[in-house]
Amino acid sequence: RTGGRTVPAAGRTGPLGGCVVPAGGRVVSPRMPALALHLLRHAHAGDSGAWAGDDAARPLSERGRRQVARLADFLAEVGLRPDVVLTSPKRRSVETARPVAERLGGRAIVDERLAGGHLGPDDLEAILRDHGDPTRPLLVGHDPSFSDLVALLTGSDALPMRKGALVRLDLARPVEAGNAVVRWLVSPDLLGPDG
């Protein structure tokens, strides 16, 4: 039992015998807790080609700050409570993560491994392990890392993440390719104009 409900043995409720069914219904193995993984691509940060400074120091644009404020309000309204918020050290990610974490009653923790580049199941497992094996983590980072990771985990050809988009994936641990289900995807334009 890991936060979901334990299904009785086969014959009384079907062939699920002893598996854990988290809220929402996806059957996962009882060997590790179910994972509700939230991936948030940093909000709008202007045109990278027009930025003259170090790319890691590029801030959110006004549009990006509005996206973050709307998303933080939306997530608070729907009752999202991540057990950890992890962010890339790049300024635009930190400026996305901090207001969201604060609005949800937490704080953002920087993890260098979210700064970009390849992010696969083993990398994700290591990050989760190093932060206490959370079951509802929210990770803030970049593309193409996040879009590639979502496609890999869901077994899709592609699932592009727009700037300011948030996806929730439900999956079992250990994290494996093709093992995730998209529970929801929130695009910034869904939450208001100028998305």
C-alpha positions in Angstrom: 0.0 0.0 0.0 1.6 3.3 -1.1 -1.0 6.0 -1.0 -3.4 4.4 -3.3 -5.8 1.6 -2.4 -4.8 -2.0 -2.4 -6.9 -4.1 -4.6 -8.0 -7.5 -3.2 -6.9 -10.7 -4.8 -8.2 -11.8 -8.2 -11.6 -13.2 -8.3 -13.3 -10.5 -6.2 -12.5 -7.4 -8.2 -10.8 -8.7 -11.3 -7.3 -9.7 -12.3 -5.4 -7.0 -10.4 -4.6 -9.1 -7.3 -2.5 -7.2 -4.9 -1.5 -4.3 -7.1 -1.7 -0.8 -6.0 -4.2 1.5 -7.8 -3.3 5.2 -7.1 -6.0 7.8 -7.2 -6.8 8.1 -10.9 -6.8 4.4 -11.6 -3.5 3.4 -13.3 -2.3 0.0 -12.0 1.3 0.1 -10.8 3.5 -2.5 -9.2 3.6 -2.7 -5.4 7.4 -2.9 -5.5 7.8 0.9 -5.4 5.4 3.8 -4.8 3.6 5.3 -7.7 5.1 8.5 -9.1 3.1 11.6 -10.1 5.9 13.3 -12.0 5.4 17.0 -12.9 7.6 18.6 -15.5 7.5 22.3 -16.0 9.4 23.9 -18.9 10.6 27.4 -17.9 8.3 30.2 -18.9 8.9 32.6 -21.8 12.4 34.2 -21.7 12.5 36.2 -24.8 14.5 35.6 -27.9 17.8 33.7 -27.1 19.4 35.1 -30.2 18.8 38.7 -29.1 20.3 38.0 -25.6 23.9 39.3 -25.5 24.9 37.9 -22.1 25.6 34.4 -20.7 22.6 32.2 -21.7 22.4 30.8 -18.1 21.7 34.4 -16.9 18.8 35.0 -19.3 15.8 36.1 -17.3 12.1 35.6 -17.9 10.4 38.2 -20.1 7.4 40.1 -18.8 5.3 37.6 -20.7 7.0 34.8 -18.9 6.4 36.4 -15.5 2.7 36.6 -16.3 2.7 33.0 -17.4 4.3 31.9 -14.1 1.8 34.0 -12.0 -1.2 32.4 -13.8 0.2 28.9 -13.5 1.0 29.3 -9.8 -2.5 30.5 -9.1 -4.0 27.7 -11.2 -2.0 25.0 -9.4 -2.9 26.4 -6.0 -6.6 26.4 -7.0 -6.5 22.7 -8.1 -4.6 21.8 -4.9 -1.3 20.6 -6.3 1.1 19.9 -3.5 4.4 18.7 -4.7 6.6 17.1 -2.1 9.7 18.7 -3.7 10.3 21.4 -6.3 13.6 21.0 -8.2 14.9 23.5 -10.7 17.7 24.0 -13.2 20.2 26.6 -12.0 19.6 28.7 -15.1 18.0 32.0 -14.1 14.9 31.6 -16.3 14.1 28.3 -14.6 14.8 29.6 -11.1 12.5 32.6 -11.9 9.8 30.0 -13.0 10.3 27.6 -10.1 10.4 30.0 -7.1 7.1 31.7 -7.5 5.3 28.4 -8.2 7.0 26.7 -5.2 6.2 29.6 -2.9 2.5 29.8 -4.0 2.2 26.1 -3.3 3.8 26.4 0.1 7.3 25.1 -0.6 10.7 26.2 -1.9 12.7 25.6 -5.0 15.8 23.6 -4.8 18.5 23.9 -7.5 19.8 20.7 -9.1 22.5 21.1 -11.7 21.4 18.0 -13.5 18.3 19.9 -14.8 20.4 22.5 -16.6 20.0 20.9 -20.0 21.4 18.1 -22.1 20.2 14.5 -22.1 17.9 13.5 -19.3 16.9 9.8 -19.3 15.3 7.3 -16.9 18.5 6.6 -15.1 19.2 10.3 -14.7 15.7 10.9 -13.4 16.0 7.9 -10.9 19.3 9.4 -9.6 17.7 12.8 -9.1 14.7 11.4 -7.3 16.9 9.2 -5.1 19.1 12.1 -4.2 16.1 14.1 -3.1 14.5 11.5 -0.8 12.4 9.5 -3.3 9.5 12.0 -3.6 6.2 10.7 -5.0 4.9 14.1 -6.2 8.0 15.9 -7.5 7.8 19.0 -9.7 10.9 19.5 -11.9 11.6 22.8 -13.7 13.9 22.8 -16.7 14.5 23.1 -20.4 13.9 21.7 -23.9 14.7 19.6 -25.7 15.5 17.7 -22.5 11.9 17.7 -21.1 10.1 17.1 -24.5 12.5 14.2 -25.2 12.0 12.8 -21.7 8.2 12.9 -21.9 8.3 11.2 -25.3 10.7 8.5 -24.0 8.8 7.8 -20.9 5.4 7.6 -22.6 6.7 5.7 -25.7 5.5 8.5 -28.0 7.3 9.7 -31.1 7.0 13.3 -29.8 5.3 15.3 -27.2 6.6 18.9 -27.4 6.6 21.1 -24.3 6.0 24.8 -25.0 7.6 27.4 -22.8 5.6 27.5 -19.6 3.9 24.2 -20.2 3.4 21.7 -17.4 2.8 17.9 -17.8 2.0 15.3 -15.2 3.1 11.8 -15.9 1.9 8.8 -13.8 4.4 6.0 -13.7 5.9 3.3 -11.5 9.4 3.1 -10.1 12.0 2.4 -11.1 11.5 4.8 -14.0 11.6 3.1 -17.3 11.0 4.1 -21.0 7.5 3.5 -22.1 6.2 3.2 -18.6 4.4 6.5 -18.2 0.9 7.8 -18.8 0.2 11.5 -19.5 -2.3 12.4 -16.8 -2.6 16.0 -18.0 -0.8 18.7 -19.9 -1.4 22.4 -19.2 -0.3 24.8 -22.0 0.2 28.4 -20.9 -2.3 29.7 -23.5 -5.0 27.6 -21.7 -4.6 29.8 -18.6 -5.1 33.2 -20.3 -4.1 35.5 -23.1 -0.5 36.1 -23.9 0.3 32.4 -23.2 
